[in-house]
Structure formats: structure tokens, C-alpha cells
Amino acid sequence: MLKKFWQKYRIGCVITIAFVLIVTVFSKNTVIEAMAIRHRIRVMHREQMRYREQAREDSTFLEMLKHDWFLEKYARETYYMKERGEEIYLVE
């Protein structure tokens, strides 16, 4: 049965297989490249979300730096600044 089918539709099968190979492997826009592009899009989307979150955090931080009490607290904690006559003890 398969032998009869092959004899009858041999050229059609060969053309179909060649077409599928050309479309999936040898074409400029292959399926493999499309999958790679989709993966890159997903990675870039995650990066975009991460950078948006970072920008949101940074803008909140900049707003807080406008307040004197926060600026003083940040300078004391980050740069170990102190007022005159004050002693700082570092505890780790």
C-alpha cells in the first residue's frame, strides 16, 4: 500500500519535503530564527520591567532626598558622618 502510494505521488512527496525543508531550515526567516527572536523579546521585556522598577525606586529615593531629615539620615548611614561632639560606634 505504501509502495503504491510512493510510486503514484513520488514527485509530490519530494516537492513537499523540499518545500518544508526550505521553509524551516534554509529560508532567511526560519522557524529557528523566529523562536530565537521570540526568546530575545521575552528577555528584553523582563529587562524593561526590571529597569522600570529601578527607575521607580530611584525616583522615590530622589523625592526622599529633598527632605532634610532623610538627607541627614542617609549621610549618617552611608558615609558615617556625624555632628560635632558626637561619637559613632560601628556594630557589625
Backbone torsions as a table, in degrees:
resi	resn	phi	psi	omega
1	MET	NA	-48.8	178.6
2	LEU	-65.5	-34.0	179.5
3	LYS	-66.4	-40.9	178.1
4	LYS	-65.7	-42.5	178.6
5	PHE	-60.9	-44.0	-179.1
6	TRP	-63.9	-42.5	-180.0
7	GLN	-65.1	-37.2	-176.9
8	LYS	-76.0	-41.7	-173.1
9	TYR	-115.3	28.5	-176.7
10	ARG	-57.3	-51.5	-176.7
11	ILE	-64.8	-41.3	178.3
12	GLY	-62.6	-42.2	178.9
13	CYS	-65.1	-43.8	179.7
14	VAL	-62.9	-43.5	179.2
15	ILE	-64.7	-41.5	179.1
16	THR	-63.9	-45.3	179.1
17	ILE	-63.6	-42.7	178.5
18	ALA	-62.7	-41.6	179.3
19	PHE	-62.9	-45.1	178.9
20	VAL	-61.7	-42.7	178.3
21	LEU	-63.7	-42.9	-179.9
22	ILE	-63.1	-44.1	-177.9
23	VAL	-68.0	-41.1	-174.2
24	THR	-88.8	-29.9	-172.7
25	VAL	-115.4	-49.7	-169.8
26	PHE	-93.0	-8.8	-178.1
27	SER	-73.0	159.7	177.8
28	LYS	-66.3	-40.1	179.6
29	ASN	-105.8	78.5	-176.3
30	THR	-82.8	167.0	177.7
31	VAL	-64.6	-37.3	-180.0
32	ILE	-63.4	-43.1	177.9
33	GLU	-65.8	-37.7	178.5
34	ALA	-63.3	-41.1	177.7
35	MET	-65.3	-39.7	178.7
36	ALA	-64.8	-40.1	179.1
37	ILE	-65.4	-42.5	177.4
38	ARG	-61.0	-39.8	178.4
39	HIS	-63.8	-44.1	178.4
40	ARG	-62.4	-37.3	178.2
41	ILE	-63.3	-43.3	178.7
42	ARG	-63.2	-42.3	179.2
43	VAL	-63.4	-43.8	179.8
44	MET	-66.0	-34.8	177.5
45	HIS	-64.6	-42.4	176.4
46	ARG	-62.4	-41.5	177.4
47	GLU	-62.5	-41.9	179.6
48	GLN	-60.4	-44.3	179.0
49	MET	-64.0	-40.3	179.0
50	ARG	-64.1	-42.6	180.0
51	TYR	-69.1	-34.7	176.0
52	ARG	-64.5	-42.1	178.0
53	GLU	-63.8	-41.8	178.0
54	GLN	-63.1	-40.9	178.5
55	ALA	-64.3	-39.1	177.6
56	ARG	-63.1	-44.5	178.7
57	GLU	-64.2	-42.4	-179.6
58	ASP	-65.0	-39.9	179.7
59	SER	-67.6	-36.1	175.2
60	THR	-64.0	-42.7	178.9
61	PHE	-62.5	-42.7	179.1
62	LEU	-64.3	-37.3	176.6
63	GLU	-63.9	-40.0	179.9
64	MET	-68.0	-32.2	179.9
65	LEU	-67.2	-15.8	177.4
66	LYS	-72.1	-18.1	178.9
67	HIS	-90.2	133.1	-177.3
68	ASP	-62.1	-40.5	-177.6
69	TRP	-63.9	-36.8	179.3
70	PHE	-73.6	-39.2	179.1
71	LEU	-61.6	-42.3	178.1
72	GLU	-64.8	-44.8	-180.0
73	LYS	-62.3	-42.9	-179.6
74	TYR	-64.6	-42.9	179.5
75	ALA	-64.9	-39.9	179.7
76	ARG	-65.9	-44.3	-175.9
77	GLU	-75.3	-38.0	-173.8
78	THR	-86.5	-44.7	-173.8
79	TYR	-108.3	8.7	177.8
80	TYR	53.8	40.7	178.1
81	MET	-79.4	155.4	-179.2
82	LYS	-146.1	163.9	175.4
83	GLU	-88.2	166.5	179.2
84	ARG	-64.6	137.0	178.5
85	GLY	81.5	2.3	-178.9
86	GLU	-100.5	143.3	177.5
87	GLU	-112.3	144.4	-179.6
88	ILE	-116.3	132.1	175.2
89	TYR	-117.2	123.5	179.2
90	LEU	-90.6	122.7	178.4
91	VAL	-117.0	123.3	-180.0
92	GLU	-108.3	NA	NA
